[in-house]
Amino acid sequence: MMSLRLILTSILGLLIAGAVYAQQSPPLKIHMIAAGEYDPEKSLTEFKAYLEKHYRVEITTSFGNSKKLDNLDSLKSADLLFLFARRMTLSKEQMAIVRDHWEKGKPIVGLRTASHAFQKDDNEIFDKQVLGGNYGGASSNGGFKTGVAPGQENHPVLKDVGPIKASKYAYGQGKLADGVMVLHIVERIKDKQFPVTWVNTYKGGRVLYTSMGAPDDFNDANFSKLLVNAIFWTTMRDADKYKK
């Protein structure tokens, strides 16, 4: 027969476990938008599955339509906007939802075509002010390998991230916004016109942009690690506390 001490110890253990569980932060809420070139819906669907397997995240999506996004209301309660879209022409009502996210200073991770994700007037704000970029279109550098920008070797976004072999060119960029911190450049092209990954702050919110994101890039474990780091750095969360 179980002793009273053992019973009390078991009950105490359950109470402690319950208290720890109760104190555990809720899942990180991410809303993904994907539409346009480079088959972003497929890449983000697979990356979504990876995140859900390894981390306590709640991910909603608006995929595949450049004129009307299904389920966009989910962005209103999201902690993070994860954006991989090209030249969408959204209605005023839907664009207002997206704009509200960045105007509230909420975190954003933007991939590749996110630098020109919207119609012209919104792109001018989103690219140059929110992302801190200056999209200059296609370049001639071809596929490339990332190099770490001088002085950024210890940036948290680059932790445990090795060189990434990107399958497509890095976009040309004009002058980046004041305050932008470039993390990746095109290796062997020591030219400030070819930044690849950088971080910015907009209205208090952390933002990361990378011109990588072609389908083959997602096969590189270092690219996936970069994106995971970006998600938790922009949202100011400790990734280890969200691991399953």
Secondary structure as the mmCIF struct_conf table of DSSP 4:
data_model
#
loop_
_struct_conf.conf_type_id
_struct_conf.id
_struct_conf.beg_label_comp_id
_struct_conf.beg_label_asym_id
_struct_conf.beg_label_seq_id
_struct_conf.end_label_comp_id
_struct_conf.end_label_asym_id
_struct_conf.end_label_seq_id
HELX_RH_AL_P HELX_RH_AL_P1 LEU A 4 GLN A 23
BEND BEND1 GLN A 24 GLN A 24
HELX_LH_PP_P HELX_LH_PP_P1 SER A 25 PRO A 27
STRN STRN1 LEU A 28 ALA A 35
BEND BEND2 GLY A 36 GLY A 36
TURN_TY1_P TURN_TY1_P1 GLU A 37 TYR A 38
HELX_RH_AL_P HELX_RH_AL_P2 PRO A 40 HIS A 54
STRN STRN2 TYR A 55 TYR A 55
STRN STRN3 VAL A 57 PHE A 63
BEND BEND3 GLY A 64 GLY A 64
BEND BEND4 SER A 66 LYS A 67
TURN_TY1_P TURN_TY1_P2 ASP A 70 ASN A 71
HELX_RH_3T_P HELX_RH_3T_P1 LEU A 72 SER A 77
BEND BEND5 ASP A 79 ASP A 79
STRN STRN4 LEU A 80 ALA A 85
BEND BEND6 ARG A 87 ARG A 87
HELX_RH_AL_P HELX_RH_AL_P3 LYS A 92 GLU A 103
TURN_TY1_P TURN_TY1_P3 LYS A 104 GLY A 105
STRN STRN5 ILE A 108 LEU A 111
HELX_RH_3T_P HELX_RH_3T_P2 ARG A 112 HIS A 116
BEND BEND7 PHE A 118 PHE A 118
HELX_RH_AL_P HELX_RH_AL_P4 LYS A 120 ILE A 125
HELX_RH_PI_P HELX_RH_PI_P1 PHE A 126 LEU A 131
STRN STRN6 TYR A 135 TYR A 135
BEND BEND8 SER A 140 SER A 140
BEND BEND9 GLY A 143 GLY A 143
STRN STRN7 PHE A 144 VAL A 148
HELX_LH_PP_P HELX_LH_PP_P2 ALA A 149 ALA A 149
TURN_TY1_P TURN_TY1_P4 PRO A 150 GLY A 151
TURN_TY1_P TURN_TY1_P5 GLU A 153 ASN A 154
HELX_RH_3T_P HELX_RH_3T_P3 PRO A 156 LEU A 158
TURN_TY1_P TURN_TY1_P6 LYS A 159 ASP A 160
STRN STRN8 LYS A 165 ALA A 166
BEND BEND10 SER A 167 LYS A 168
HELX_LH_PP_P HELX_LH_PP_P3 TYR A 169 GLY A 172
STRN STRN9 GLN A 173 GLN A 173
HELX_LH_PP_P HELX_LH_PP_P4 LYS A 175 ALA A 177
TURN_TY1_P TURN_TY1_P7 ASP A 178 GLY A 179
STRN STRN10 MET A 181 VAL A 186
TURN_TY1_P TURN_TY1_P8 GLU A 187 ARG A 188
TURN_TY1_P TURN_TY1_P9 LYS A 192 GLN A 193
STRN STRN11 PRO A 195 TYR A 202
TURN_TY1_P TURN_TY1_P10 LYS A 203 GLY A 204
STRN STRN12 GLY A 205 THR A 210
BEND BEND11 SER A 211 SER A 211
HELX_RH_3T_P HELX_RH_3T_P4 PRO A 215 ASN A 219
HELX_RH_AL_P HELX_RH_AL_P5 ALA A 221 THR A 234
TURN_TY1_P TURN_TY1_P11 THR A 235 MET A 236
HELX_RH_3T_P HELX_RH_3T_P5 ALA A 239 TYR A 242
STRN STRN13 LYS A 243 LYS A 243
#
